[in-house]
Amino acid sequence: SSSQLLPSAGDLCTMMLLTAASFGLAAGCVAPGTCTPPAAKYSRVIPGPQPSQQWNINGGFCGAMSVQQAALAFGAWISQDLVRKANTHGEGHGDPKDGYEVLPSNVGETAKNLKLTYDEWDYNQPSPQAPAFKKWIKSHLTKGEPIVFFPMCKGDSHCPYTDSCPNGGHFDHVEPMWGIFSNHSLDDPEVYDDDVILHGSDQDLETYYRPMSTLEDDSNMEGNCKEAGAGFGKNEMYPCVDKDVTYGISVTGLATKGTLPVSLTVDTTQEPDVRMFQKPSEVHGTVTVSGLTAGSSYVLYRFKGTENLPAGPDFEQGSSYSRIPFNATDTTWTYADPEPFMSNTATYYVATPAPYSIVV
């Protein structure tokens, strides 16, 4: 299915999907999706996340990849394997050792255990939720905080596992959202019909631009999603959120104090699937630190492993880190790290004011 949130009998289907994916089902922008940014007066595209290909095994890693992409906005690369291993329960594929599919019931726990701060959409609030959900989306995107959302996809079941749709909502897939375009000031919290969000499908490398006014539908999907293609390689590109009850989190930062804004871009869009015995690859990261004062001294830290990310100063305890001191010449500083990290790891970049002046 769209997210490969397949019933447990679907292992054969997963292999069929892998075959389909290898033949490049989705080549180019998939209609009715739009892959051209709108001519809007105001926009904010969050650096870090990018369209990427999820792993299509064990129910599908759409949730893991969506969390992975959101974390990049705050300087962290986390393998899809490790995202799934960060939770302890779930209704989908998984087990306590290797973790579970990222679903509405465990997405908050997953983020917390990866040391990400987050705001979870309250799916228990009154229905229909779509108007408030879109306002919630906008409030985070305008602050530079990506969304992990759970849409329905045309032709899918709309509730992939028993008890996986709390409060009677519907979803089939998980996708990242990391940009907003508007003809009104981004300080205006109201949602306008011509507001457009940016999202990825997880099943191709296109960037999709979607008017907010078309985002919701009921589970029959004969409204805004009437013209959406059905089936794998089509329905992920033009999904709809359930107008009555839907799900999502916004990743708002790293769970560490005393740091500056950091984003991370990487040179991979298709992480090797180590669960299918593919060899991990070297990933090269480019870090951008913002909120700087020209002439001041700072340190960029790189931590290996979630367990080694400190909750705050002192950042120089233990041995699982490296440090790059720098003097700011502007309000931002960009650093192409010459040392790659492996794709199957978790790597966190954190920037702080230097504890002492740096002489260069």
C-alpha positions, 0 to 999 in steps of 0.5 A: 500500500501507500505506506506499506502498512500492510496486513500481516498476511502481506509479506508476499505483497511486500515482495511484489512492492519491492519488485514494483519499486525496483522498476521505478513505478513513479517516474516524474511528478505523479498527477494530480500531485503538483511538483512546482512551487506556487508563486506565493508572496511568503514562504518557509521551506525548512532546511534538512528534510528532502524527498527520499525513498522509504524501506518497503519491508516489514509493513513499510518504514514510512513512519521511520523515514518521516521521523528521520527527515523531520530530525534533519531540521534540527541537526540529527541523522537517524537511520530508519532502522534505529527510528523503529528500534526506538519504540517498545510497542505497536499494532503493526509489524515488529517485535521488542528487539527490532521495534515496531512500525511507527503508528499513531499509538507510538510516534510520540514514544518514538520521538521521545526515545530518540531525544527529539522534542515534539508536539503531538496532535490531540486526536481525541478533540471534537470532530471534524478535526480538519480545520484545527489540524490545518491551523496546527500544521501552519503554526508549526511550519511557520516556526520551522518545525516539520510535521509527520502526518498520517494521511489516507491513500486511495484504494487502501484500507484506511485502518491498516491494523486492528486497534491502530486507528485511535478514536475512530480515525483513518490513515494508511501512510506516514509522510513528512511535511516541511514547507509552507507557502502563502499570500498572507504574512506567515505571522497570520495564524489563519489558514487560507484556501490558497495556502500550500504545504510541501510534502514528500510521498516516501515512494519517489524523489519528487517534492509535492506542493498541496493546497491546504484547501484540498487536504482533507476528505472522508474515508470514501475519498470521493471529495478532494481525493476523487481524482487521486490515483489508487494503489502503490506508486500513485496514491502516496503522491496525492493523499488526504487526511481524514476530515474527522479524526487524524494524527500527527506530530511536529518535531520541534527540536532536540531534547538538549538545552543551551544550544543554537539552531542547527540543520543538517542536509545529507547527500543520500535520498535512499538509505541502504536497507541493512535489514535486507542485508544491504551494506550501510553507506557513508553519508556526508553531512552539511551543517548550518548553524544560525542565531550567531553573532558575528565576532563571537566564538562557538563550538559545533559538537558531533555526537555518535549515538542517541544515548550519547547526546547530553541533555545540556552542558557540559557537552564534553563528557564521555568520548563519543563526540568530536568538536569543531570550534569556529568564530562567526563572521555572520549570523549563520555558519555552514560547515561541510563535514569532511568526516562521513558517518555511516547510514545505519547510525544515529549522529547528532550535531549540536552548536553552543557558544564557546566556553572560552574565546577561540584564537584563530 
